[in-house]
């Protein structure tokens, strides 16, 4: 049986090809995110290698770097991973702590009039 998938993004993604409804929910802490990804296959669209490595460490699951474009579909679930503040330099990501990151759950569904 195929595992449910969860998409990891570093920005909110919408579709210009199909009408979708997006439901968002802030996740309160890293434990919520770990629970959410625990039994799911992670599909990463995290384009920055250091961020992917940090997520691999925080989630205890492989999060590969992937600079492909994500095109959301109905019934997909994603987690947007965002820094709470802008880094001075890209290499500063190595100093990011779990409390510097926020996670937002996104549920995509079909838009119907």
DSSP file (Angstrom, degrees, kcal/mol; ACC not computed):
  #  RESIDUE AA STRUCTURE BP1 BP2  ACC     N-H-->O    O-->H-N    N-H-->O    O-->H-N    TCO  KAPPA ALPHA  PHI   PSI    X-CA   Y-CA   Z-CA
    1    1 A X              0   0    0      0, 0.0     2,-0.2     0, 0.0     0, 0.0   0.000 360.0 360.0 360.0 134.7    0.0    0.0    0.0
    2    2 A X        -     0   0    0      1,-0.1     2,-0.1     3,-0.0     3,-0.1  -0.501 360.0-118.5 -75.7 137.3    1.3    3.4   -1.0
    3    3 A X        -     0   0    0     -2,-0.2    37,-0.1     1,-0.1     2,-0.1  -0.405  31.5-102.9 -70.3 148.5    2.1    5.9    1.9
    4    4 A X        -     0   0    0     35,-0.4    37,-3.0    -2,-0.1     2,-0.3  -0.443  42.1-130.3 -64.4 147.2    0.2    9.1    2.0
    5    5 A X  E     -a   41   0A   0     35,-0.2     2,-0.4    -2,-0.1    72,-0.3  -0.731  18.5-164.9-103.7 152.4    2.4   12.0    0.7
    6    6 A X  E     -a   42   0A   0     35,-2.5    37,-2.7    -2,-0.3     2,-0.4  -0.996  15.7-140.3-133.9 132.6    3.1   15.3    2.3
    7    7 A X  E     -ab  43  78A   0     70,-2.5    72,-2.8    -2,-0.4     2,-0.5  -0.734   8.0-152.6 -92.8 134.9    4.6   18.2    0.3
    8    8 A X  E     +ab  44  79A   0     35,-2.4    37,-2.5    -2,-0.4     2,-0.3  -0.949  21.4 174.0-108.4 127.8    7.2   20.4    1.9
    9    9 A X  E     -ab  45  80A   0     70,-2.6    72,-3.1    -2,-0.5    37,-0.2  -0.895  35.2-149.3-127.9 154.7    7.4   24.0    0.5
   10   10 A X  S    S+     0   0    0     35,-0.5     2,-0.3    -2,-0.3    73,-0.2   0.295  88.5  25.9-105.9   9.6    9.4   27.1    1.5
   11   11 A X  S    S-     0   0    0     71,-0.1     2,-0.2     2,-0.0    -1,-0.2  -0.968  94.7 -88.8-159.9 155.3    6.6   29.4    0.2
   12   12 A X        -     0   0    0     -2,-0.3     2,-0.4    -3,-0.1    -2,-0.0  -0.504  44.7-159.2 -66.8 131.6    2.9   29.2   -0.4
   13   13 A X        -     0   0    0     -2,-0.2     2,-0.3    -4,-0.0    58,-0.0  -0.958  11.0-176.2-119.7 132.1    2.1   27.9   -3.9
   14   14 A X        -     0   0    0     -2,-0.4     2,-0.4     8,-0.0    58,-0.1  -0.753  25.1-115.4-115.9 168.7   -1.1   28.4   -5.8
   15   15 A X        -     0   0    0     -2,-0.3     5,-0.2     3,-0.2    56,-0.1  -0.867  18.7-173.9-108.6 138.8   -2.2   27.0   -9.1
   16   16 A X  S    S+     0   0    0     -2,-0.4    -1,-0.1     3,-0.1     3,-0.1   0.376  86.2  58.5-101.9   0.8   -2.8   29.0  -12.3
   17   17 A X  S    S+     0   0    0      1,-0.3     2,-0.4     0, 0.0    -1,-0.1   0.801 110.9  23.4-100.1 -35.9   -4.0   25.9  -14.1
   18   18 A X  S    S-     0   0    0     54,-0.1     2,-0.4    92,-0.0    -1,-0.3  -0.975  83.8-105.8-133.5 146.6   -6.9   24.6  -12.0
   19   19 A X        +     0   0    0     -2,-0.4    92,-1.7    92,-0.1     2,-0.3  -0.567  47.5 175.2 -73.6 128.5   -9.2   26.3   -9.6
   20   20 A X  E     -C  110   0A   0     -2,-0.4     2,-0.4    90,-0.2    90,-0.2  -0.931  29.9-140.1-131.9 154.2   -8.4   25.4   -6.0
   21   21 A X  E     -C  109   0A   0     88,-3.1    88,-2.4    -2,-0.3     2,-0.5  -0.952  21.8-154.4-107.3 135.3   -9.4   26.3   -2.5
   22   22 A X  E     -C  108   0A   0     -2,-0.4     2,-0.5    86,-0.2    86,-0.2  -0.948   7.0-166.4-113.4 128.4   -6.6   26.5    0.0
   23   23 A X  E     -C  107   0A   0     84,-2.3    84,-2.5    -2,-0.5     2,-0.4  -0.952  12.6-164.8-109.0 132.0   -7.2   26.0    3.7
   24   24 A X  E     +C  106   0A   0     -2,-0.5     2,-0.3    82,-0.2    82,-0.2  -0.903  13.2 176.7-120.0 147.9   -4.3   27.1    6.0
   25   25 A X  E     -C  105   0A   0     80,-2.1    80,-3.1    -2,-0.4     2,-0.1  -0.922  28.3-128.1-148.1 119.1   -3.6   26.3    9.6
   26   26 A X  E     -C  104   0A   0     -2,-0.3     2,-0.5    78,-0.2    78,-0.2  -0.447  22.8-136.4 -63.2 137.3   -0.5   27.5   11.5
   27   27 A X  E     -C  103   0A   0     76,-2.9    76,-0.6    -2,-0.1    -1,-0.0  -0.851   9.2-144.9 -96.1 134.0    1.2   24.6   13.2
   28   28 A X        -     0   0    0     -2,-0.5     2,-0.3     1,-0.1    -1,-0.1   0.749  65.8  -6.3 -77.1 -26.1    2.2   25.5   16.8
   29   29 A X  S >> S-     0   0    0      1,-0.1     4,-1.3    73,-0.0     3,-0.5  -0.972  72.6 -92.3-161.3 172.4    5.4   23.7   17.2
   30   30 A X  H 3> S+     0   0    0     -2,-0.3     4,-2.8     1,-0.2     5,-0.2   0.829 116.9  62.8 -62.9 -34.2    7.9   21.2   15.7
   31   31 A X  H 3> S+     0   0    0      1,-0.2     4,-2.3     2,-0.2    -1,-0.2   0.883 100.9  52.6 -61.1 -38.0    6.3   18.3   17.5
   32   32 A X  H <> S+     0   0    0     -3,-0.5     4,-1.9     2,-0.2    -1,-0.2   0.905 110.9  47.3 -61.8 -41.2    3.1   18.9   15.5
   33   33 A X  H  X S+     0   0    0     -4,-1.3     4,-2.2     2,-0.2     5,-0.2   0.927 110.4  51.4 -67.5 -45.0    5.0   18.8   12.3
   34   34 A X  H  X S+     0   0    0     -4,-2.8     4,-1.3     1,-0.2    -2,-0.2   0.910 110.7  49.0 -58.1 -42.7    6.9   15.6   13.3
   35   35 A X  H  < S+     0   0    0     -4,-2.3     4,-0.5     1,-0.2    -1,-0.2   0.893 110.5  51.7 -63.4 -40.0    3.6   13.9   14.0
   36   36 A X  H  < S+     0   0    0     -4,-1.9    -2,-0.2     1,-0.2    -1,-0.2   0.869 117.7  36.0 -65.7 -38.9    2.2   15.1   10.7
   37   37 A X  H >< S+     0   0    0     -4,-2.2     3,-1.7     1,-0.2    -1,-0.2   0.584  90.4  99.6 -91.3 -10.4    5.1   13.7    8.6
   38   38 A X  T 3< S+     0   0    0     -4,-1.3    -1,-0.2     1,-0.3    -2,-0.1   0.859  96.3  20.8 -47.6 -55.0    5.7   10.6   10.7
   39   39 A X  T 3  S+     0   0    0     -4,-0.5   -35,-0.4    -3,-0.2     2,-0.3   0.083 110.3  92.4-106.8  23.1    3.9    8.0    8.6
   40   40 A X  S <  S-     0   0    0     -3,-1.7     2,-0.5   -37,-0.1   -35,-0.2  -0.829  78.0-112.4-117.5 154.8    3.9    9.9    5.3
   41   41 A X  E     -a    5   0A   0    -37,-3.0   -35,-2.5    -2,-0.3     2,-0.5  -0.745  35.0-134.1 -80.9 126.0    6.2   10.1    2.3
   42   42 A X  E     -a    6   0A   0     -2,-0.5     2,-0.6   -37,-0.2   -35,-0.2  -0.712  17.3-168.1 -84.3 128.0    7.9   13.5    2.2
   43   43 A X  E     -a    7   0A   0    -37,-2.7   -35,-2.4    -2,-0.5     2,-0.4  -0.955  19.3-152.7-113.5 108.2    7.9   15.1   -1.2
   44   44 A X  E     +a    8   0A   0     -2,-0.6   -35,-0.1   -37,-0.2   -37,-0.1  -0.651  34.0 169.5 -92.2 135.0   10.3   18.1   -0.9
   45   45 A X  E     +a    9   0A   0    -37,-2.5     2,-0.7    -2,-0.4   -35,-0.5  -0.202  38.6 135.0-123.9  35.9   10.2   21.3   -2.9
   46   46 A X  B     -e   65   0B   0     18,-0.5    20,-2.6   -37,-0.2    22,-0.1  -0.795  34.9-171.7 -86.8 114.3   12.8   22.9   -0.6
   47   47 A X        +     0   0    0     -2,-0.7     2,-0.6    18,-0.2    -1,-0.1   0.624  59.0  80.1 -87.9 -14.4   15.2   24.5   -3.0
   48   48 A X     >  -     0   0    0      1,-0.1     4,-2.3    18,-0.1     3,-0.3  -0.849  68.1-149.3-100.7 121.9   17.9   25.6   -0.6
   49   49 A X  H  > S+     0   0    0     -2,-0.6     4,-2.5     1,-0.2     5,-0.2   0.882  95.9  51.2 -58.7 -43.9   20.3   22.8    0.4
   50   50 A X  H  > S+     0   0    0      1,-0.2     4,-2.3     2,-0.2    -1,-0.2   0.871 110.5  50.1 -64.0 -35.4   21.1   24.1    3.9
   51   51 A X  H  > S+     0   0    0     -3,-0.3     4,-2.5     2,-0.2    -1,-0.2   0.916 110.2  50.0 -67.4 -42.9   17.3   24.4    4.7
   52   52 A X  H  X S+     0   0    0     -4,-2.3     4,-2.2     2,-0.2    11,-0.3   0.899 111.5  49.1 -61.7 -40.8   16.7   20.8    3.5
   53   53 A X  H  X S+     0   0    0     -4,-2.5     4,-2.0     2,-0.2    -2,-0.2   0.909 110.3  50.7 -65.1 -42.0   19.6   19.6    5.7
   54   54 A X  H  X S+     0   0    0     -4,-2.3     4,-2.8     1,-0.2    -2,-0.2   0.923 111.3  47.9 -61.3 -44.4   18.2   21.5    8.7
   55   55 A X  H  X S+     0   0    0     -4,-2.5     4,-2.9     2,-0.2     6,-0.4   0.873 107.3  56.5 -65.3 -36.7   14.7   20.0    8.1
   56   56 A X  H  X>S+     0   0    0     -4,-2.2     4,-1.0     7,-0.3     5,-0.8   0.921 112.3  42.8 -57.6 -44.0   16.3   16.5    7.8
   57   57 A X  H  <5S+     0   0    0     -4,-2.0    -2,-0.2     2,-0.2     3,-0.2   0.933 117.0  45.2 -68.2 -47.1   17.8   17.0   11.2
   58   58 A X  H  <5S+     0   0    0     -4,-2.8    -2,-0.2     1,-0.2    -1,-0.2   0.869 121.3  37.0 -67.0 -37.4   14.7   18.5   12.8
   59   59 A X  H  <5S-     0   0    0     -4,-2.9    -1,-0.2     2,-0.3    -2,-0.2   0.544  97.3-132.2 -94.2  -8.1   12.2   16.0   11.4
   60   60 A X  T  <5S+     0   0    0     -4,-1.0     2,-0.3    -5,-0.3    -3,-0.2   0.833  76.7  98.5  57.5  33.4   14.5   12.9   11.6
   61   61 A X  S   <S-     0   0    0     -5,-0.8    -2,-0.3    -6,-0.4    -1,-0.2  -0.986  86.6 -91.1-145.0 148.2   13.5   12.1    8.0
   62   62 A X        -     0   0    0     -2,-0.3     2,-0.5    -3,-0.1   -20,-0.2  -0.424  37.2-176.5 -64.5 129.5   15.3   12.7    4.7
   63   63 A X        -     0   0    0    -11,-0.3    -7,-0.3    -2,-0.2    -8,-0.1  -0.885  15.4-156.1-124.8  96.5   14.3   16.0    3.1
   64   64 A X        -     0   0    0     -2,-0.5   -18,-0.5   -22,-0.2     2,-0.3  -0.339  21.8-106.9 -73.9 154.9   16.1   16.2   -0.2
   65   65 A X  B     +e   46   0B   0    -20,-0.1     2,-0.3   -18,-0.1   -18,-0.2  -0.639  43.6 173.7 -75.5 135.4   16.8   19.5   -2.0
   66   66 A X        -     0   0    0    -20,-2.6   -18,-0.1    -2,-0.3    -2,-0.0  -0.903  22.8-176.8-150.2 116.3   14.5   20.0   -5.0
   67   67 A X        +     0   0    0     -2,-0.3   -20,-0.1   -20,-0.1   -22,-0.1   0.198  47.1 123.7 -99.0  15.7   14.4   23.1   -7.1
   68   68 A X        -     0   0    0      1,-0.1     2,-0.4   -22,-0.1    -2,-0.1  -0.285  69.8-101.5 -69.9 160.8   11.5   21.9   -9.3
   69   69 A X        -     0   0    0      2,-0.0     2,-0.5    -2,-0.0    -1,-0.1  -0.682  31.7-140.4 -83.1 136.9    8.3   23.8   -9.6
   70   70 A X        -     0   0    0     -2,-0.4     2,-0.6   -25,-0.1   -25,-0.0  -0.853  13.3-168.4 -98.8 131.7    5.4   22.5   -7.6
   71   71 A X        -     0   0    0     -2,-0.5   -56,-0.1   -56,-0.1    -2,-0.0  -0.917  22.3-136.7-119.1 102.0    1.9   22.5   -9.2
   72   72 A X        -     0   0    0     -2,-0.6     2,-0.3   -58,-0.1   -54,-0.1  -0.185  18.4-164.6 -64.4 150.5   -0.7   21.8   -6.5
   73   73 A X    >   -     0   0    0     35,-0.1     3,-1.4     1,-0.0    35,-0.2  -0.888  34.6 -80.7-127.4 157.4   -3.6   19.4   -7.1
   74   74 A X  T 3  S+     0   0    0     -2,-0.3    35,-0.3     1,-0.2     3,-0.1  -0.282 113.4  23.5 -57.5 146.0   -6.8   18.8   -5.2
   75   75 A X  T 3  S+     0   0    0     33,-2.3     2,-0.3     1,-0.3    -1,-0.2   0.573  90.5 131.0  73.0  13.5   -6.6   16.7   -2.1
   76   76 A X    <   -     0   0    0     -3,-1.4    32,-2.7    32,-0.2     2,-0.4  -0.695  44.5-150.4 -93.1 152.5   -2.9   17.3   -1.6
   77   77 A X  E     + D   0 107A   0    -72,-0.3   -70,-2.5    -2,-0.3     2,-0.3  -0.972  18.4 176.6-122.9 135.0   -1.5   18.4    1.8
   78   78 A X  E     -bD   7 106A   0     28,-2.8    28,-3.1    -2,-0.4     2,-0.5  -0.918  23.4-143.9-135.0 160.5    1.6   20.6    2.2
   79   79 A X  E     -bD   8 105A   0    -72,-2.8   -70,-2.6    -2,-0.3     2,-0.5  -0.991  15.3-148.5-124.5 122.4    3.6   22.2    4.9
   80   80 A X  E     -bD   9 104A   0     24,-2.9    24,-2.1    -2,-0.5     2,-0.6  -0.792  10.1-156.6 -89.0 129.0    5.1   25.6    4.2
   81   81 A X  E     + D   0 103A   0    -72,-3.1     2,-0.4    -2,-0.5    22,-0.2  -0.934  20.8 171.7-109.2 117.4    8.4   26.1    6.1
   82   82 A X  E     - D   0 102A   0     20,-2.7    20,-3.3    -2,-0.6     2,-0.3  -0.965  33.0-124.3-131.4 143.9    9.2   29.7    6.7
   83   83 A X  E     - D   0 101A   0     -2,-0.4    18,-0.2    18,-0.2    17,-0.1  -0.632  18.6-137.9 -77.8 143.0   11.8   31.6    8.6
   84   84 A X  S    S+     0   0    0     16,-2.8     2,-0.3    -2,-0.3    -1,-0.1   0.683  87.8  26.6 -75.3 -17.7   10.3   34.2   11.1
   85   85 A X  S    S-     0   0    0     15,-0.4     2,-0.2     0, 0.0    -1,-0.1  -0.976  90.3-100.8-142.7 156.2   13.0   36.7   10.1
   86   86 A X        -     0   0    0     -2,-0.3     2,-0.2     1,-0.1     3,-0.0  -0.546  37.9-123.1 -76.7 138.6   15.1   37.4    7.0
   87   87 A X        -     0   0    0     -2,-0.2     3,-0.1     1,-0.1    -1,-0.1  -0.570   5.5-139.0 -80.3 145.1   18.7   36.1    7.2
   88   88 A X  S    S+     0   0    0      1,-0.2     2,-0.3    -2,-0.2    -1,-0.1   0.927  90.8  10.1 -65.5 -45.2   21.5   38.6    6.6
   89   89 A X  S >  S-     0   0    0      1,-0.1     3,-2.2    -3,-0.0    -1,-0.2  -0.976  77.6-118.7-135.0 147.0   23.5   36.1    4.5
   90   90 A X  G >  S+     0   0    0     -2,-0.3     3,-1.7     1,-0.3     4,-0.1   0.840 112.6  62.3 -54.5 -34.6   22.4   32.7    3.1
   91   91 A X  G >  S+     0   0    0      1,-0.3     3,-1.4     2,-0.1    -1,-0.3   0.644  83.1  80.6 -69.1 -11.8   25.1   30.9    5.1
   92   92 A X  G X   +     0   0    0     -3,-2.2     3,-2.1     1,-0.3    -1,-0.3   0.608  67.1  87.7 -67.7 -10.1   23.4   32.1    8.3
   93   93 A X  G X  S+     0   0    0     -3,-1.7     3,-1.6     1,-0.3    -1,-0.3   0.793  75.0  68.3 -59.9 -25.8   20.9   29.3    7.9
   94   94 A X  G <  S+     0   0    0     -3,-1.4    -1,-0.3     1,-0.3    -2,-0.2   0.697  98.6  51.4 -66.8 -16.4   23.4   27.1    9.8
   95   95 A X  G <  S+     0   0    0     -3,-2.1    -1,-0.3    -4,-0.1     2,-0.2   0.352  82.0 121.5 -99.2   4.4   22.6   29.2   12.9
   96   96 A X    <   -     0   0    0     -3,-1.6     2,-0.3    -4,-0.2    -3,-0.0  -0.492  47.0-157.8 -73.1 134.4   18.8   28.8   12.6
   97   97 A X    >   -     0   0    0     -2,-0.2     3,-2.5     1,-0.1     4,-0.3  -0.733  32.1-104.6-107.1 159.3   17.1   27.2   15.6
   98   98 A X  G >  S+     0   0    0      1,-0.3     3,-1.5    -2,-0.3    -1,-0.1   0.840 121.0  58.9 -52.0 -35.3   13.8   25.5   15.6
   99   99 A X  G 3  S+     0   0    0      1,-0.3    -1,-0.3   -70,-0.0    -3,-0.0   0.597  96.2  64.1 -73.3  -7.9   12.2   28.5   17.3
  100  100 A X  G <  S+     0   0    0     -3,-2.5   -16,-2.8   -17,-0.1   -15,-0.4   0.477  95.3  74.2 -87.7  -3.8   13.2   30.6   14.3
  101  101 A X  E <   - D   0  83A   0     -3,-1.5     2,-0.4    -4,-0.3   -18,-0.2  -0.855  61.5-161.5-114.9 143.4   11.0   28.6   12.0
  102  102 A X  E     - D   0  82A   0    -20,-3.3   -20,-2.7    -2,-0.4     2,-0.4  -0.940   7.7-152.5-120.3 150.9    7.2   28.6   11.5
  103  103 A X  E     -CD  27  81A   0    -76,-0.6   -76,-2.9    -2,-0.4     2,-0.4  -0.963   6.6-168.1-124.0 136.1    5.2   25.9    9.8
  104  104 A X  E     -CD  26  80A   0    -24,-2.1   -24,-2.9    -2,-0.4     2,-0.4  -0.987  15.9-139.6-128.1 124.0    1.9   26.3    8.1
  105  105 A X  E     -CD  25  79A   0    -80,-3.1   -80,-2.1    -2,-0.4     2,-0.4  -0.655  19.6-166.1 -80.4 133.7   -0.3   23.4    7.0
  106  106 A X  E     -CD  24  78A   0    -28,-3.1   -28,-2.8    -2,-0.4     2,-0.5  -0.987   7.4-168.6-123.2 128.9   -2.0   23.8    3.6
  107  107 A X  E     -CD  23  77A   0    -84,-2.5   -84,-2.3    -2,-0.4     2,-0.4  -0.979  10.4-155.3-116.2 123.0   -4.8   21.6    2.3
  108  108 A X  E     +C   22   0A   0    -32,-2.7   -33,-2.3    -2,-0.5     2,-0.3  -0.813  19.3 169.5 -97.2 134.2   -5.7   22.0   -1.3
  109  109 A X  E     -C   21   0A   0    -88,-2.4   -88,-3.1    -2,-0.4     2,-0.2  -0.945  40.3 -85.3-139.7 163.7   -9.2   21.1   -2.5
  110  110 A X  E     -C   20   0A   0     -2,-0.3     2,-0.5   -90,-0.2   -90,-0.2  -0.443  38.6-130.7 -71.2 136.1  -11.2   21.5   -5.7
  111  111 A X        +     0   0    0    -92,-1.7     2,-0.4    -2,-0.2   -92,-0.1  -0.764  30.3 177.9 -87.1 126.2  -13.0   24.8   -6.2
  112  112 A X              0   0    0     -2,-0.5   -92,-0.0     1,-0.1    -2,-0.0  -0.997 360.0 360.0-131.3 134.6  -16.6   24.4   -7.1
  113  113 A X              0   0    0     -2,-0.4    -1,-0.1     0, 0.0    -2,-0.0   0.470 360.0 360.0 -75.7 360.0  -19.1   27.2   -7.7
